[in-house]
Structure formats: structure tokens, C-alpha cells
Amino acid sequence: TAPFLWLLRELPSQAGGGGWDFVTMSLDTFLEFRSLATCELPLQKKLSPEQFCVVREKGTEPPFSGIYLNNKEAGMYHCVCCNSPLFSFEKKYCSGTGWPSFAEAHGMCGSDESHTGILRCLDTSLGSAHTEVVCKQFEAHLGHVGPDGPRPNGQRFCINSVALKITPRKH
Ligand SMILES: [Zn+2]
């Protein structure tokens, strides 16, 4: 049988005033718990409050405010959390929405997105259903994707500048 561990847990406030309690959990749950604690805390220190708000709390930077909106530099846009290459400057275009926009993710093969660094998730937090874009490795929130982009794939990835970090192309 799986070993059980005793851990302190904060009681949910609806349980009556909050407080602390001991819980048992399986080793798997404990490991998941521990990796969250050891990943999230350093991440919070590494990122600016604006970055943390976007990538971890699904915030959105104000439109027309991001540093990469009009950036035409040749290079690869990486995830600010895990450094995965996500979008190439070659697929960047001006969508007029106020966020850096890309026609496709880096690593696309035809219409196959499985080798890119991103995942799509349904996001209902904005009222109507949007498709959220997260990084595959860390599930960092990056932005949203819509079907009204340029041909041939017709995708419009609107990505927050603060979730990205460009690595300029070396010549
Ligand atoms: Zn990432």
C-alpha cells in the first residue's frame, strides 16, 4: 500500500473560520504538493509582479502597452517561466488588437500543433468561451488564440509581452 504522510493543511474558510489541520495524503499527492511549493516560490521571486500576474493568475496586460507589440527584431520568443521556444518573429504580425500577435506557434507542422511548446485550453473566465494558450512545460498562461488570423492557418495568437522573452537571432 502507498505510504501516507501527515501534513499541515490550511482549512478552507467555509469550514468555519479557517485554521490549520493535519491531513493524510498519498506519496504521489505529497510529491505533487512539494513540487508545487518548490516551483512556485522561486518562480514568484524570479518574475516581476506583472509577469506573475499574467502567467500564474491569468492576467492580461493592458492593450498597446507591451514591450513586444511593435518589436520587429529577428529572434525567438521564449516562455518567461521555463524558457521553451514558443513563437518565432517570422510568424509575428500586426493584428491591431494591441497585443503581440502570431499566426502560428513555433514547431508547427502543417496544421499539427503537437510539436509546438503550447497547449490550448478552454477559458470561460471572460464570460464567453475563449481559447487560452498556455506553455506545455509549466502551464504558464500566455494569452489567447482566435480563428481570425492570416492565411493559411487563420490563427491569431494574442500573447502578453510579459509572458515572453526574446532571444535575438545571432548572425
Ligand atoms: Zn513555460
Boltz pocket constraint, residues with backbone or C-beta under 6 A from the ligand:
constraints:
  - pocket:
      binder: B
      contacts: [[A, 79], [A, 80], [A, 81], [A, 82], [A, 83], [A, 84], [A, 135], [A, 136], [A, 137], [A, 138], [A, 139], [A, 140]]
      max_distance: 6.0
